[in-house]
Amino acid sequence: MQVSNLFWEMDQHLLEDRAPSQYLASIAHAPVLDLYPFHLLKVMQETGQSPLHHPEGNVWNHTLLVVDEAAKKKDHSAHPRILMWAAMLHDIGKPATTKTRKGRITAYNHDKVGAVLAGQFLTALNQETQFVSSVSHLVRYHMQILYVVKGLPYADIPAMIENTDLDDVALLGLCDRLGRTGADRQAEEENIQRFLSLCHSHATQTR
């Protein structure tokens, strides 16, 4: 299979399947995943995560769960294709940033690194500039839910609002949080509502 053909197959399954993970699992060991830029996805299968936060296992396993959650929610987005590809690529930066520190598996700055890699991935597949930019920005800001709700210094509400659709950040963030074994759906949905409330409050105060 050619690289371009695989991309359009993935695109179709991401947009049309109720559970795109079934198709993605079927191509997990396809030889084409050894080729640029799809090797960026293959290495997710070899990248571990903290068992405390991700009992489902490696980054690939997590991504499949997130993509299925996004497939359930894409009709709530004004930009379903952007949301689905952001879900697919949201942790593309983890293989490059994952390290074990004092016995803990971490992936600091995977959101920033991931935004660059997502852009390179989609550009290599000849996608339109605006689409590439929109997906990359969602990847860049997908961790803001955690940062904003916990009041961490990495929160950057103004830049997020300027560069993304806030509702899509919330949708992607919810899918990310639910895409793990044993997730508490009610608690995660409450977190997203708090995130949106804090962002809207900040925007109102700075007008």
DARASUL-V50386 format. One record per residue. N is the residue number from 1. RES is the residue in one small letter. PSI is psi as a letter, one per 20 degrees, with the letter a starting at -180 (none if undefined). Layout:
# DARASUL-V50386
[[N RES PSI] [N RES PSI]]
This chain:
# DARASUL-V50386
[[1 m p] [2 q q] [3 v g] [4 s h] [5 n g] [6 l g] [7 f g] [8 w h] [9 e g] [10 m g] [11 d g] [12 q g] [13 h h] [14 l h] [15 l h] [16 e h] [17 d q] [18 r h] [19 a n] [20 p i] [21 s h] [22 q g] [23 y g] [24 l h] [25 a h] [26 s h] [27 i j] [28 a h] [29 h j] [30 a p] [31 p h] [32 v h] [33 l i] [34 d i] [35 l q] [36 y p] [37 p j] [38 f i] [39 h h] [40 l h] [41 l h] [42 k h] [43 v i] [44 m h] [45 q i] [46 e j] [47 t o] [48 g r] [49 q r] [50 s p] [51 p h] [52 l g] [53 h h] [54 h m] [55 p i] [56 e i] [57 g c] [58 n r] [59 v h] [60 w g] [61 n g] [62 h g] [63 t h] [64 l h] [65 l g] [66 v g] [67 v h] [68 d h] [69 e g] [70 a h] [71 a h] [72 k h] [73 k i] [74 k h] [75 d i] [76 h i] [77 s q] [78 a i] [79 h m] [80 p h] [81 r h] [82 i g] [83 l g] [84 m g] [85 w h] [86 a h] [87 a g] [88 m h] [89 l j] [90 h h] [91 d k] [92 i i] [93 g i] [94 k g] [95 p h] [96 a i] [97 t i] [98 t p] [99 k q] [100 t o] [101 r o] [102 k l] [103 g j] [104 r p] [105 i p] [106 t r] [107 a l] [108 y p] [109 n j] [110 h h] [111 d g] [112 k g] [113 v g] [114 g h] [115 a g] [116 v g] [117 l h] [118 a g] [119 g g] [120 q g] [121 f g] [122 l h] [123 t h] [124 a h] [125 l j] [126 n k] [127 q q] [128 e q] [129 t g] [130 q h] [131 f g] [132 v g] [133 s g] [134 s g] [135 v g] [136 s h] [137 h h] [138 l g] [139 v g] [140 r h] [141 y j] [142 h i] [143 m i] [144 q h] [145 i g] [146 l g] [147 y g] [148 v g] [149 v h] [150 k i] [151 g k] [152 l q] [153 p i] [154 y i] [155 a p] [156 d m] [157 i g] [158 p g] [159 a h] [160 m g] [161 i h] [162 e h] [163 n i] [164 t r] [165 d o] [166 l h] [167 d h] [168 d h] [169 v g] [170 a g] [171 l g] [172 l g] [173 g h] [174 l g] [175 c h] [176 d g] [177 r h] [178 l i] [179 g l] [180 r q] [181 t p] [182 g j] [183 a q] [184 d n] [185 r g] [186 q g] [187 a g] [188 e h] [189 e h] [190 e h] [191 n g] [192 i g] [193 q h] [194 r g] [195 f g] [196 l g] [197 s g] [198 l h] [199 c g] [200 h h] [201 s g] [202 h g] [203 a h] [204 t g] [205 q h] [206 t j] [207 r none]]
